[in-house]
Amino acid sequence: MKLTRREVILNQVILVFFAIFAIIPLAGVLMSSVTPSSENSGGFSLPSRIELGNYAQAWTRGHFATYMLSSVLVTACVVVATVILSAFAGFAFARMEFLGSNLLFYILLLGLTLPAEAFIIPLYFNLRTLGLTDTYWALILPQTAQSLAFATFWMRNQFRTFPGEIIEAARMDGARNIRVLWQIVVPPSFAPIMTMAVLITMWTWNEFLLPLVMIVSNGLRTAPLGLAFFQGQHVTDYSLLSAAGVIVALPIAILYFVLQKRFISGMVGGISTR
């Protein structure tokens, strides 16, 4: 259906309004991060000069080199493990018939309905019994499990749209299921897999509650948790706080900017068999 000129203008006005609504707070944080500390009272104002040294001070004082490394390590492990496991599970639920498959799938979907607050305490005691608290495993394993429900749901829906004739032809040629998955189905599914990976990266990077409960050692803290402790130490230094916030958010912003086209094509286009 073709939109009228009035409808197009109305859509553009609405989009511009929401864009401005989202950009103004971001612009305020960016300006605050380059405002000299002596001039920054926490309000929205233009700085008299650009003070890029705030980033260096925030990086050094907040020990963000250690925190960012921890976040990168945890996020990379969670994303890789989730993508691999969800590819297997999604293919099994989408293209293989076995007893109780539908029941198992719906049980797995229950993971989408459980908030972290509902199981964080028993999870802590279970991991402490195994001696895994205050380790990277206490962050990697639970976050992989948390992401797996959505990732399996995502991959199952994507693999169900894959042409069945191609899969059957590969099986008739003697290809086993694992070869069909990794050599036939996964390559054309790269765009939706990348979309899922970007979403999981964002969720894992921004996770705060799990590191807060599981991690005690300063060297194992992730970037959001380190930012919270940094905020407690510099409550009134708005310039350093803004700079630290930008530092923590910048990797995800860069990742989305670099993978923007693949992210959108994975959301809209799905699997490409061409």
C-alpha positions as CSV (number, residue, x, y, z in Angstrom):
1,M,0.0,0.0,0.0
2,K,1.4,3.4,-1.0
3,L,1.5,6.0,1.6
4,T,0.1,9.5,0.9
5,R,2.3,12.6,1.2
6,R,0.5,13.6,4.4
7,E,1.2,10.2,6.0
8,V,4.9,10.3,4.9
9,I,5.3,13.8,6.5
10,L,3.6,12.6,9.7
11,N,5.9,9.6,9.9
12,Q,8.9,11.8,9.4
13,V,7.8,14.2,12.1
14,I,7.2,11.4,14.6
15,L,10.6,9.9,13.8
16,V,12.4,13.2,14.2
17,F,10.6,13.8,17.5
18,F,11.7,10.5,18.9
19,A,15.2,10.9,17.5
20,I,15.6,14.3,19.2
21,F,14.1,12.8,22.4
22,A,16.9,10.1,22.3
23,I,19.7,12.4,21.2
24,I,19.4,15.2,23.7
25,P,20.4,13.1,26.8
26,L,23.2,11.6,24.8
27,A,24.5,15.0,23.7
28,G,24.3,16.2,27.3
29,V,26.4,13.3,28.6
30,L,29.0,13.8,25.8
31,M,29.2,17.6,26.5
32,S,29.5,16.9,30.2
33,S,32.3,14.5,29.6
34,V,34.5,17.2,28.0
35,T,33.6,20.0,30.4
36,P,36.2,21.0,32.9
37,S,35.4,19.7,36.3
38,S,35.5,23.2,37.8
39,E,32.7,24.3,35.5
40,N,30.5,21.3,35.6
41,S,27.5,21.5,38.0
42,G,25.5,18.7,36.5
43,G,23.3,20.9,34.3
44,F,23.0,21.0,30.5
45,S,25.4,23.7,29.4
46,L,28.0,24.3,26.7
47,P,31.6,24.0,28.0
48,S,33.9,27.0,27.6
49,R,36.7,24.6,26.4
50,I,37.1,21.0,25.5
51,E,38.7,18.9,28.2
52,L,39.6,15.5,26.8
53,G,41.8,14.8,29.8
54,N,38.6,13.8,31.6
55,Y,38.7,10.5,29.7
56,A,42.3,9.8,30.7
57,Q,41.6,10.6,34.3
58,A,38.5,8.4,34.4
59,W,40.3,5.5,32.7
60,T,43.2,5.7,35.1
61,R,41.3,6.4,38.3
62,G,38.6,3.9,37.6
63,H,40.9,1.0,36.6
64,F,38.8,0.6,33.5
65,A,41.5,-1.2,31.6
66,T,41.0,-4.2,33.9
67,Y,37.2,-3.9,33.9
68,M,37.0,-3.6,30.1
69,L,39.2,-6.7,29.7
70,S,37.0,-8.7,32.0
71,S,33.9,-7.6,30.1
72,V,35.4,-8.4,26.7
73,L,36.5,-11.9,28.0
74,V,33.1,-12.7,29.5
75,T,31.1,-11.3,26.6
76,A,33.2,-13.2,24.0
77,C,32.8,-16.5,25.8
78,V,29.1,-16.1,26.3
79,V,28.4,-15.1,22.7
80,V,30.5,-17.9,21.2
81,A,29.1,-20.6,23.5
82,T,25.5,-19.3,22.9
83,V,25.8,-19.2,19.2
84,I,27.2,-22.7,18.9
85,L,24.8,-24.3,21.4
86,S,21.8,-22.5,20.0
87,A,22.7,-23.5,16.4
88,F,22.6,-27.2,17.5
89,A,19.4,-26.8,19.5
90,G,17.7,-24.6,16.9
91,F,18.4,-27.1,14.1
92,A,17.3,-30.0,16.2
93,F,14.0,-28.3,17.1
94,A,13.4,-27.1,13.6
95,R,14.5,-29.9,11.3
96,M,14.7,-33.1,13.4
97,E,11.8,-35.2,14.8
98,F,12.3,-36.8,18.3
99,L,10.1,-37.7,21.2
100,G,9.0,-34.7,23.3
101,S,10.6,-32.1,21.0
102,N,7.7,-29.7,21.4
103,L,7.5,-30.2,25.2
104,L,11.2,-29.6,25.5
105,F,11.1,-26.5,23.4
106,Y,8.3,-24.9,25.4
107,I,10.1,-25.8,28.7
108,L,13.2,-24.1,27.2
109,L,11.1,-21.0,26.4
110,L,10.3,-20.7,30.1
111,G,13.7,-19.2,30.4
112,L,12.4,-16.1,28.6
113,T,9.8,-15.5,31.4
114,L,12.1,-15.8,34.4
115,P,13.8,-12.6,35.6
116,A,17.3,-12.8,37.0
117,E,16.0,-11.6,40.4
118,A,13.9,-14.8,40.7
119,F,16.9,-17.2,40.8
120,I,19.9,-15.1,41.6
121,I,20.0,-16.2,45.3
122,P,19.7,-20.0,44.8
123,L,22.1,-19.6,41.9
124,Y,24.7,-18.0,44.1
125,F,24.5,-20.8,46.7
126,N,24.8,-23.4,44.0
127,L,27.8,-21.8,42.5
128,R,29.4,-21.3,45.9
129,T,29.0,-25.0,46.7
130,L,30.8,-25.8,43.4
131,G,33.5,-23.2,44.3
132,L,32.8,-21.1,41.2
133,T,31.8,-17.8,42.8
134,D,34.3,-14.9,42.3
135,T,35.5,-16.5,39.1
136,Y,34.8,-15.8,35.4
137,W,32.8,-19.1,35.3
138,A,30.2,-17.6,37.7
139,L,29.5,-15.0,35.0
140,I,30.0,-17.0,31.8
141,L,27.9,-20.1,32.6
142,P,24.7,-18.3,34.0
143,Q,24.7,-15.7,31.2
144,T,25.1,-18.4,28.6
145,A,22.1,-20.2,30.1
146,Q,20.1,-17.0,30.2
147,S,20.8,-16.2,26.6
148,L,20.2,-19.7,25.3
149,A,16.4,-19.6,25.6
150,F,16.1,-16.6,23.3
151,A,18.9,-17.8,21.0
152,T,17.4,-21.2,20.5
153,F,14.0,-19.6,19.8
154,W,15.6,-17.3,17.3
155,M,17.6,-20.0,15.5
156,R,14.7,-22.4,15.4
157,N,12.5,-19.8,13.7
158,Q,15.3,-18.9,11.2
159,F,16.1,-22.6,10.4
160,R,12.4,-23.4,9.8
161,T,12.4,-20.9,7.0
162,F,15.3,-22.6,5.3
163,P,14.2,-24.5,2.1
164,G,13.5,-28.1,3.1
165,E,14.3,-29.3,-0.4
166,I,18.0,-28.3,0.0
167,I,18.3,-30.2,3.3
168,E,16.6,-33.3,1.9
169,A,18.9,-33.2,-1.2
170,A,22.0,-33.0,1.1
171,R,20.7,-35.9,3.2
172,M,20.1,-38.0,0.0
173,D,23.7,-37.3,-0.9
174,G,24.8,-38.9,2.3
175,A,25.4,-35.8,4.4
176,R,24.9,-36.3,8.2
177,N,22.9,-33.8,10.2
178,I,26.0,-32.1,11.6
179,R,27.3,-31.5,8.1
180,V,24.0,-30.3,6.9
181,L,23.9,-27.8,9.8
182,W,27.4,-26.3,9.5
183,Q,27.9,-26.6,5.7
184,I,24.4,-26.1,4.3
185,V,22.2,-24.2,6.7
186,V,24.6,-22.0,8.7
187,P,26.4,-20.1,5.9
188,P,23.2,-18.6,4.4
189,S,22.0,-17.8,8.0
190,F,25.0,-15.6,8.7
191,A,23.0,-12.4,8.8
192,P,20.4,-13.5,11.4
193,I,23.2,-15.2,13.4
194,M,25.1,-11.9,13.5
195,T,21.9,-10.1,14.6
196,M,21.4,-12.5,17.4
197,A,25.1,-12.2,18.4
198,V,24.9,-8.4,18.5
199,L,21.8,-8.6,20.8
200,I,23.5,-11.1,23.1
201,T,26.7,-9.0,23.2
202,M,24.7,-6.0,24.3
203,W,22.8,-7.9,27.0
204,T,25.9,-9.6,28.3
205,W,28.0,-6.4,28.3
206,N,25.3,-4.4,30.2
207,E,24.7,-7.2,32.8
208,F,25.0,-5.7,36.3
209,L,23.1,-7.8,38.8
210,L,25.0,-11.1,38.2
211,P,28.5,-9.6,38.6
212,L,27.4,-7.6,41.6
213,V,26.3,-10.8,43.4
214,M,28.9,-13.2,42.2
215,I,32.1,-11.1,42.0
216,V,34.1,-9.9,45.0
217,S,37.6,-9.4,43.6
218,N,38.4,-6.1,42.0
219,G,40.3,-7.7,39.1
220,L,37.2,-9.7,38.0
221,R,34.7,-6.8,37.9
222,T,33.1,-6.1,34.6
223,A,32.8,-2.6,33.2
224,P,29.2,-1.8,34.3
225,L,30.0,-3.0,37.9
226,G,33.3,-1.0,37.8
227,L,31.3,2.1,36.7
228,A,29.0,1.7,39.7
229,F,31.9,1.6,42.1
230,F,33.5,4.5,40.3
231,Q,30.3,6.5,40.7
232,G,30.3,5.9,44.4
233,Q,33.8,7.3,44.7
234,H,33.1,10.4,42.5
235,V,29.6,11.3,43.2
236,T,29.9,15.0,42.5
237,D,32.5,15.0,39.8
238,Y,30.1,15.0,36.9
239,S,32.8,15.3,34.2
240,L,34.6,12.2,35.3
241,L,31.3,10.3,35.7
242,S,30.2,11.2,32.2
243,A,33.5,10.3,30.7
244,A,33.4,6.9,32.5
245,G,29.9,6.3,31.2
246,V,31.0,7.1,27.6
247,I,34.0,4.7,28.0
248,V,31.7,1.9,29.1
249,A,29.1,2.4,26.4
250,L,31.5,3.1,23.5
251,P,32.4,-0.5,22.6
252,I,28.8,-1.5,22.1
253,A,28.1,1.7,20.1
254,I,31.1,1.0,17.8
255,L,30.0,-2.6,17.4
256,Y,26.5,-1.7,16.4
257,F,27.8,1.0,14.0
258,V,30.2,-1.4,12.3
259,L,27.6,-4.2,12.0
260,Q,24.6,-2.0,11.4
261,K,23.8,-3.2,7.9
262,R,24.1,-6.9,8.9
263,F,22.0,-6.3,12.0
264,I,19.2,-4.7,10.0
265,S,19.3,-7.3,7.3
266,G,19.2,-10.1,9.8
267,M,16.2,-8.5,11.5
268,V,14.3,-7.8,8.2
269,G,15.6,-10.2,5.6
270,G,16.3,-13.5,7.5
271,I,18.0,-16.3,5.7
272,S,19.4,-15.8,2.3
273,T,19.8,-18.9,0.1
274,R,21.2,-17.0,-2.9
